[in-house]
Amino acid sequence: MKFKRFQKNFFIIIGIDIIFLTGSLYLSHLIRFDFNIPVEFWHPLKRILPLILIIKILCFYYFDLYRGMWRYTSIIDLFNVIKASTISLLVIISFILFSTRFERFSRSVFIIDWCFTVLFISGLRLIVRFYFERFGKDESWTDSFHAFIKNAFIKRKDKSKNLLIIGAGDCGEKIFREIRDNAGLLYNVVGFLDDNPVKAGKKIHGVSVLGNISNIKIFAEKTDADEALIAISSADAFQMQKIVKHCRESGLKFKTVPSYGELINGEVTINAIREVNYRDLLGREQIILDEKEIGAYLKRQTVLITGAGGSIGSELCRQVCRFQPESIVLYERAESPLYEIELELKKNFSHVKIIPLLADIMDIRQLEKTFEAFGPRVVFHAAAYKHVPMLELQPWKAMENNILGTENLVKTSKKFKIERFVFVSTDKAVRPVSVMGASKRMAEMLIENQNSSDSSDTRFMIVRFGNVAGSAGSVIPLFKKQIEDGGPVTVTHPDVTRYFMTIPEACQLVLQAGAMGCGGEIFVLNMGTPIKIYDMATDLIRLSGFEPDVDIKIEYIGLRPGEKLYEELITDDEGILPTGHKKIMVLKGTEHNNLRLINEKIKELTEFSDIQDKEKIRIKLQEILPEYKPAIN
């Protein structure tokens, strides 16, 4: 059945081409002889016409003009039309030259015919492509004709939404092409907006760059726009805040394409479009990575990531897979997050072997079995308890997971002589006031001193950064839930500030720091300017379409146990040095401690943890860490 249909379509196409080729030759004679063809030229033309058609059809067939799908006509097909027309012209001229010496044949006719042949044959194919892009992909010729008539005279507004694209750059152009080429996407791009004055009045694929983004309300009314799409992947915090403000004032629904950090494969597609969220307002500066340096320690290696189902761990998995490791071991004790990240990675990175392990870093026997079975060469340690108030209530959990679990992983890594160990730490380890921060500082000390002894060939390094927007423990999900419930949004203190960074940005910098380390360093990520939590709450309320303290109330509830007004990334005695990357710094560090003494202190903490004695745990932490000052709330 399909073969018969192919035969039918094949002969229909050839028949149409014959009509166009005959018309081309006839029109060429009309133009050459001022629309009055002499009889002495008319009769030779009729005699040689069948031969000319056969030569042209054979050349077209040779250059695959009857094998391609017209709905996907491209520049390559246009070049094939030109090549086929040129070869057929040379063959025809050669035949006439040797047979008649061009007696009763005009030479210029064949040059004109070549032009019309290219125009008619390529034009026909482009019209078919235009139809399928504009009106649908019907299989039947009769259905296509009916759909063409229907769509030609009935406006698409019943189905499509008029869309303004904000950003007339590469990103906006790619999105427009995908919308234009996919008839199933019910959008009609009515214009571009861009603040670059050079682009104003220009056109992209026939659609005008209307003007500045600040005038979006005016242009929305003029074009009858329904939605706006922010297509500027590299917009910084100030630009995004300004654009979002203009979109809100226009009354249009608006979405955005992800930042470069979120685009794992670097490709902007319509499927990546999502709602604007708070991390977009933090800035979207593209992180420049030394991919060669990172690839040198990740490519074709087995990488183990602890806490692989968490916010940081799962993003580390995605970023690591970009660098083509041989395999990646997902070490996670929560089954649902582990299952989700496993499915995602297998779908998006089929070339990487994904090994999900439902396991706990507290089980050293399981760790040793894992290292023995899979032989990881690089470890990213992101597993930790991070909820500050919860760990204030149960400090023994911070001792077990954040300190003892890290110690287990360090011992196993040294035993199996892995190459690199990267520990993900936090700014709460600096002058800690919480048990969580103190436990992370103890883990830092344990790791920092591994390379001070001659007993290890492993490069142990630490990467310290602040809060990441959108992580499971972040305040942002809490605020969003409170806004959905109609408020109030609870802020601990009007002056409380925090450093924030997007998850993809933080994880990319962790990979870069891992490439830089020689062992024993504490790398600090440049977190930018600290943000007031009150300002964050008001921005989120407005982003949700409400007005702070009018539609949604903001209430102050006081600092929670273990919290402080502001966070720090370094202490006074930690000298900071620049690195080759503008967003990564390295600490000179403090004088190395005796590793045996640290292990003894950890053993004492373990004893108090086993009996779940809160006060003794805090007292022992203060003894080990003089800078630890428990917050009084």
C-alpha positions, 0 to 999 in steps of 0.5 A: 500500500505504501509502495503504491502511494509512493509510486503515485506521489512520484509520478505526480511530482514528475508530472508537475515538474514537466508542466513547470519545465515546459512552461519555463522553456515556452516563457523563455521564448516569449521573453526572447522574441517579445511575446511573438515567437517566429514560426521558424523557431517554433517548429524546432522547439516542438521537435526537441522539447521531449528530449529537453524534458527527458534530460532535465528529469534525469538530471533532477533524479540523479541529484536526488530531487525526487528522494527528499521530502519537500516539507523539509526543503533546505539550502542543500536542496536549493543547491541540488536544483542549481546543480541539476539545472546547470548540468542539464543546460550544458548537456542540452547546449552540447547536443544542439551545438553538435547536431544543428550548430544552433541553427534556428535556436536562440542561445539566449533562450537557454540562459533565460530558461535556466533562470526560470527552471531554478526559480520554478522548481525551487519555488515549488518546493519552498511553497510546499515547505511553507505550507507544512510549516504554516498550516499543518502536516496533513498526509493526504493531498485532499486533506492538505488542500482543504486545510490550506483553504480553511487556514488561508481564509480563517484567522488563527487567533482562535487557536494561537496566542500572539507572542512578544519575544523579549530579546532580539539576539541568538536565543530569541531567533532560535525560539522564533524558528522553532515556533515557526517550524512547528505548526503544533506550537500554537504561538504566533510571534508578533514582534521582538523587543530589545533595548539595543537601538541598532536593532530597532526597526530591523526584522528577524525572519520577517518579524519586526524588532518593535522597540524598547522593552520598557514600552512593552505595554504599548506594543502589547496593545498594538499587536494584540499580544497575549503573552511575552517570552523573556529570551535573554539567557545571559541577563544579569540580576538588574536586567531581569528585575527590570524586565520582570517589572515591565512585564508585570506592569503590561498585564501580559503573562510572561515566561522565560528561557533558562539561564546558560547554567540550566541548559545542560546541553547548551541548546535553547529549545521551546521545551526548556521554557518555564515560568519566571522564578526567584533564581532568575532575579539573582542574575544569570551571568554565564559561568566560564569554565575551563572545560579542558581542565575539568574534562581532564579529571572527569572524562572516562572516569568513574565518579561517586557523588554522595547525597545524589538525590539532594538539590546540590547532589542531583545538579552535580550529577547533571553537570558531571555527566556533561564531561563524559565520565565512564560511569557515575555512582549515585550514593543516596539513602532516600529512595524516591529522590534516587529513583528520580535522578536515576531516570532523568540521567538515563534519559538525558545522558544515555552514553554514561553508565548510571549506577544508583545505590540506596546506601548511607555514608554511616555504613562503612562496610557498604562504602568499602563494598561500593569502592571495591565494586566500582572503583571510583576515582573522583568523589564529590561529597554533598551528603549532609544534614543542613536544616539548622533549627532541626539540628539544634533540637537533635545535635547528635544527628549532625555529629553522626551524619556530618562528621562521622559520615564524612570521616567514613568517606575519608577513610574509605577514599584513602584506603582505595587511593582515589584521586580527588575528594571534593567536600561541599561545605557552607558559609555557616561553618564560618564563626558558627553559631549553630550545631549544623555550622559547627559540624560542617567546620569540624568536617572541614578541619578533618578534610583540610588536614588529610593532605598535611600528612604523608599518608595519603595520595588523594587530593582532599579539597573543600568548596565553601559557599552560601545559600543556593536559591531553590534548594530543599532547605532554602527559604524560597520554597517556604515563602512560595508555599505561604504565598500560595496559602494567602499569607502571611509570609514570615521573615525572621528579622527585618535586617537578616541577610544571606548570600545566594547563588543559583544551584547550577552556578554553584555546582559548575564552580564546584567542578572548576574548583575541583580541577584547580585543587592540589590538596588541602585548599578551601575554595570560596565562591564569590557569592556577590552581594548579600540579599535582605530576606525581607527584599526577597519576600517582597520580590517573590510576592510581586512575582506571584502577582500580589502586592506586599502588605496589601494582598499578602502580609509580611510578619516578623517572627524572630530568629530561629535557634542557631540562626544569625543576622548575617553570614560570612564566607571567611574569618579574619585569620583566613587570608584570601587569595585570587585564583585563575577564575574570577568567581573562585578564591582560595583561603591560605587557611590556618595552621594545620592541626594534629590529625590524631588530635582531631580524630580523638576529639571526634571520638569524644563527640561520638560518645556524647552523640551515642547517649544523645546529650545535647549540652555535652555535645555543645560544650565539646564543640566549643572546646574544639572550636573556640570560634563556635558561639551558640546563638541564644534565641 
